[in-house]
Amino acid sequence: MEARFQEILNHIKQPKEIRLNNMLDPFFLGADEEEMTADILFCTQEWEWNQRNEIHGGAIASMFDTAMGVCAAAFQGQGSVSTADLQVSFIRPFLSGAFIFSTQITSMGKTLIRATCVAREKQSGKIVATASGTFVPFKK
Ligand SMILES: CCCCCCCCCCCCCCCC(=O)SCCNC(=O)CCNC(=O)[C@H](O)C(C)(C)COP(=O)(O)OP(=O)(O)OC[C@H]1O[C@@H](n2cnc3c(N)ncnc32)[C@H](O)[C@@H]1OP(=O)(O)O
């Protein structure tokens, strides 16, 4: 399973062009195949800041999209996924540093993959945001 995650992350980090997934720079920490859970680390960057020097909510939503999308693609075994919906709760500001996004694939259906994700500040372990999303195997 680790090889599959690395394959996906290498794939999204490879392009020389500027791409959002690439710029967010996700780092794989570990996965449990039976539980369909995985941890992905994001280290915040200055371009993600809002005017108050917090991480912009859109960047946080993108981290959730990438974390859960990578997990959905990894646990489905092959191919990519499209995001059908994404719901985010912003609990505490992302001030700086590193954040661990722990995804759980809650349902691997025939047509829909459902996931939840909890983001914690790495240093304190405090929950800073939560999300849920629905993903669809990419057909084209
Ligand atoms: C080596 C390893 C490799 C593996 C590599 C894994 C990488 C893994 C990374 C995961 C990490 C990233 C995660 C972020 C992922 C996102 O950023 S995805 C971007 C945001 N999401 C979207 O844009 C999804 C847009 N929505 C849709 O495509 C569809 O609504 C859904 C979600 C597939 C659901 O399908 P559906 O309900 O059956 O709808 P469907 O009728 O198929 O499509 C609706 C319309 O969209 C059109 N459409 C659908 N897809 C397309 C398309 N691609 N082009 C043009 N039109 C399209 C259809 O033609 C249709 O248009 P009309 O015929 O009505 O005019």
The ligand as an SDF file (V2000), in Angstrom:
LIG
                    3D

 65 67  0  0  0  0  0  0  0  0999 V2000
    0.3580    6.5800  -11.5520 C   0  0  0  0  0  0  0  0  0  0  0  0
   -0.8620    6.7840  -10.7040 C   0  0  0  0  0  0  0  0  0  0  0  0
   -1.9320    7.5450  -11.3980 C   0  0  0  0  0  0  0  0  0  0  0  0
   -3.0790    7.7730  -10.5070 C   0  0  0  0  0  0  0  0  0  0  0  0
   -3.2730    9.2020  -10.3110 C   0  0  0  0  0  0  0  0  0  0  0  0
   -4.1290    9.4020   -9.1490 C   0  0  0  0  0  0  0  0  0  0  0  0
   -4.1390   10.8380   -8.7970 C   0  0  0  0  0  0  0  0  0  0  0  0
   -5.0700   11.0190   -7.6600 C   0  0  0  0  0  0  0  0  0  0  0  0
   -4.9710   12.3810   -7.1800 C   0  0  0  0  0  0  0  0  0  0  0  0
   -6.0830   12.6390   -6.2930 C   0  0  0  0  0  0  0  0  0  0  0  0
   -5.8830   13.9230   -5.6010 C   0  0  0  0  0  0  0  0  0  0  0  0
   -6.5560   14.9940   -6.2840 C   0  0  0  0  0  0  0  0  0  0  0  0
   -7.9080   15.2710   -5.7080 C   0  0  0  0  0  0  0  0  0  0  0  0
   -8.3980   16.4100   -6.3770 C   0  0  0  0  0  0  0  0  0  0  0  0
   -9.4590   16.0130   -7.3390 C   0  0  0  0  0  0  0  0  0  0  0  0
  -10.0120   17.1590   -8.0570 C   0  0  0  0  0  0  0  0  0  0  0  0
   -9.5690   18.2660   -7.9620 O   0  0  0  0  0  0  0  0  0  0  0  0
  -11.3230   16.8530   -9.0750 S   0  0  0  0  0  0  0  0  0  0  0  0
  -11.8100   18.4940   -9.5640 C   0  0  0  0  0  0  0  0  0  0  0  0
  -13.0770   18.9330   -8.9210 C   0  0  0  0  0  0  0  0  0  0  0  0
  -14.1600   18.0420   -9.2780 N   0  0  0  0  0  0  0  0  0  0  0  0
  -14.7240   18.1090  -10.5140 C   0  0  0  0  0  0  0  0  0  0  0  0
  -14.3940   18.9080  -11.3710 O   0  0  0  0  0  0  0  0  0  0  0  0
  -15.8080   17.1280  -10.7460 C   0  0  0  0  0  0  0  0  0  0  0  0
  -16.8680   17.6800  -11.6970 C   0  0  0  0  0  0  0  0  0  0  0  0
  -18.0180   16.7920  -11.6500 N   0  0  0  0  0  0  0  0  0  0  0  0
  -18.0510   15.6690  -12.4060 C   0  0  0  0  0  0  0  0  0  0  0  0
  -17.1760   15.3610  -13.2200 O   0  0  0  0  0  0  0  0  0  0  0  0
  -19.2600   14.7590  -12.2070 C   0  0  0  0  0  0  0  0  0  0  0  0
  -20.3260   15.4860  -11.6250 O   0  0  0  0  0  0  0  0  0  0  0  0
  -18.9340   13.5420  -11.3110 C   0  0  0  0  0  0  0  0  0  0  0  0
  -18.4280   13.9850   -9.9240 C   0  0  0  0  0  0  0  0  0  0  0  0
  -17.8950   12.6490  -11.9710 C   0  0  0  0  0  0  0  0  0  0  0  0
  -20.1990   12.7290  -11.0650 C   0  0  0  0  0  0  0  0  0  0  0  0
  -20.5630   12.1140  -12.2650 O   0  0  0  0  0  0  0  0  0  0  0  0
  -22.0890   12.0860  -12.7760 P   0  0  0  0  0  0  0  0  0  0  0  0
  -23.0180   12.5630  -11.7340 O   0  0  0  0  0  0  0  0  0  0  0  0
  -22.2950   10.7210  -13.3480 O   0  0  0  0  0  0  0  0  0  0  0  0
  -22.0610   13.2080  -13.8950 O   0  0  0  0  0  0  0  0  0  0  0  0
  -21.7180   13.0650  -15.4420 P   0  0  0  0  0  0  0  0  0  0  0  0
  -23.0370   13.0270  -16.1230 O   0  0  0  0  0  0  0  0  0  0  0  0
  -20.7370   11.9680  -15.6850 O   0  0  0  0  0  0  0  0  0  0  0  0
  -20.9630   14.4540  -15.6870 O   0  0  0  0  0  0  0  0  0  0  0  0
  -21.6180   15.7260  -15.5130 C   0  0  0  0  0  0  0  0  0  0  0  0
  -21.1810   16.6270  -16.6610 C   0  0  0  0  0  0  0  0  0  0  0  0
  -19.7590   16.8570  -16.5540 O   0  0  0  0  0  0  0  0  0  0  0  0
  -19.1340   16.4780  -17.7790 C   0  0  0  0  0  0  0  0  0  0  0  0
  -17.7980   15.9340  -17.4760 N   0  0  0  0  0  0  0  0  0  0  0  0
  -17.4870   14.9950  -16.5610 C   0  0  0  0  0  0  0  0  0  0  0  0
  -16.1630   14.7650  -16.6000 N   0  0  0  0  0  0  0  0  0  0  0  0
  -15.6540   15.5640  -17.5420 C   0  0  0  0  0  0  0  0  0  0  0  0
  -14.3530   15.8060  -18.0370 C   0  0  0  0  0  0  0  0  0  0  0  0
  -13.2770   15.1680  -17.5490 N   0  0  0  0  0  0  0  0  0  0  0  0
  -14.1990   16.7070  -19.0150 N   0  0  0  0  0  0  0  0  0  0  0  0
  -15.2510   17.3920  -19.5010 C   0  0  0  0  0  0  0  0  0  0  0  0
  -16.5170   17.1970  -19.0640 N   0  0  0  0  0  0  0  0  0  0  0  0
  -16.6980   16.3050  -18.0970 C   0  0  0  0  0  0  0  0  0  0  0  0
  -20.0300   15.4400  -18.3880 C   0  0  0  0  0  0  0  0  0  0  0  0
  -19.8180   15.3570  -19.7750 O   0  0  0  0  0  0  0  0  0  0  0  0
  -21.3890   16.0130  -18.0460 C   0  0  0  0  0  0  0  0  0  0  0  0
  -21.7010   17.0880  -18.9140 O   0  0  0  0  0  0  0  0  0  0  0  0
  -23.1370   17.1180  -19.7040 P   0  0  0  0  0  0  0  0  0  0  0  0
  -23.1570   15.8750  -20.5300 O   0  0  0  0  0  0  0  0  0  0  0  0
  -24.1880   17.1420  -18.6410 O   0  0  0  0  0  0  0  0  0  0  0  0
  -23.0560   18.3870  -20.4790 O   0  0  0  0  0  0  0  0  0  0  0  0
  1  2  1  0
  2  3  1  0
  3  4  1  0
  4  5  1  0
  5  6  1  0
  6  7  1  0
  7  8  1  0
  8  9  1  0
  9 10  1  0
 10 11  1  0
 11 12  1  0
 12 13  1  0
 13 14  1  0
 14 15  1  0
 15 16  1  0
 16 17  2  0
 16 18  1  0
 18 19  1  0
 19 20  1  0
 20 21  1  0
 21 22  1  0
 22 23  2  0
 22 24  1  0
 24 25  1  0
 25 26  1  0
 26 27  1  0
 27 28  2  0
 27 29  1  0
 29 30  1  0
 29 31  1  0
 31 32  1  0
 31 33  1  0
 31 34  1  0
 34 35  1  0
 35 36  1  0
 36 37  2  0
 36 38  1  0
 36 39  1  0
 39 40  1  0
 40 41  2  0
 40 42  1  0
 40 43  1  0
 43 44  1  0
 44 45  1  0
 45 46  1  0
 45 60  1  0
 46 47  1  0
 47 48  1  0
 47 58  1  0
 48 49  1  0
 48 57  1  0
 49 50  2  0
 50 51  1  0
 51 52  1  0
 51 57  2  0
 52 53  1  0
 52 54  2  0
 54 55  1  0
 55 56  2  0
 56 57  1  0
 58 59  1  0
 58 60  1  0
 60 61  1  0
 61 62  1  0
 62 63  2  0
 62 64  1  0
 62 65  1  0
M  END
$$$$
